[in-house]
Amino acid sequence: MSTVANKRMRYAPLAVAGLLLPAVLSAGIADYSSGLLRHVAGKWGEDGQQRVLELQQLVRKQKTPSANPVQPERNRLFPGNTFWNRIPYVNDREHWGKDDYWATPVETAGSNGGDCEDFSIGKYFTLKESGVPLQKLRITYVRARNQAESHMVLAYYPEPDAEPLILDNLVDEILPASKRPDLDPVFSFNDEDVWIEGGTPAKSGSSSHIRLWRELLDKMSREQSL
């Protein structure tokens, strides 16, 4: 993933009113209710329910304080990355009947299909709820040189200025950004901030992406009420 400085993804925080991304969810994957699980079974069958249960159990195991207490934090990346990369790729138009749709982790796991955005979102929430500090996680839009369309990955920063590790549905191995010269970062975000490469203003279309994030959080909030 090449950038201007040392092939690292370096961004300036975009702290513009209305563009920050607040964390608004009071519960998460580990707390999926029986009502939500029944909803999943009714919509996607027992197989869909089982996949959501598997995701829930994965997060609960990672959250258990007594589980692997000396395990390096980066080892938490692998189970979630593997889980989401097993789910088949299906484009939004075919899967959801829309040109651009950001699915919740429940929707992606339950329906057994998603695209790069859905997988990156799933990994983000899985790792955050597994105990990885959200300040180390950034959902990142990139230009994939080997693809004709935009792409999304999840970046994990061991330290604020460290080279990130890239979790990508196109490559199962978790690699440092410098080992992914095929990816050019455009912008990234998490619950708290948005970063634009080089500190330049957001290009046209970024506000649409923010809107989709807010819609995603709203859907996840509604899932909590089931």
Steps between C-alpha positions, in 0.01 A plus 500: 500500500709786376473851644708813507693424819678168553216311334293553813137603507526850646190713537400826661188491721201666335325654801215669316162540669260240374772271365623346822368153561372454855468159658129470572453129561434384853534128428687290251573162351554330836156618613285390207155428642287191458253720310767600250610139458139396433476780244814369328362145494172621353673699228801283410423163655683291758828524308486879520422485870792263554743736327386790719532280809853403391588867471353571842696214657821618332465846654400367842806274506730789408342724764551249783772653722638161602537383138864516392584787739852544359395462136639782283225739397565446131411132539143617552496604134511150357173333613284789384689539173459129428129501588413786263725384217311167490179675399444508120538825310176628346460851357238734644279508192470123490477450876295799622354647180686828556809656345660569837386341825692467825377189679514445874708207629171318566386550141831392348541192719131408490467529122842338437605765253650844478757722332825663612316771695290247690804286584700802621207617713458150644869479587496847656217423740628148572845624598375804690267283706774240545703755693711673234491876573303681231780760474705223337234415243413689183263393227690613192397576143777421253559494129587142410727514197397152389129585508286737301302613804559647844581263782478498879726335758551518874828644629639416844758739649710341780604855597372839379790558258577138424462334164153343496412138435240452228201265531367445150246257357710475182808373687457265794844574645514804727787707360668833583393787275846509341438146374182613322629734226186416301290714737497881508314641804242773443335560838425312820275525802392344827238586762680822592675656200546519126846518342576622149833413340736794510251716688327617181125576505259213447431424135148489361312194619654478847190652659301218342728248666450670835126486446524126438693460825232683693233286335699192597513605865127568491434149366720350769313698764171363371642147514573555869132560565388165361 
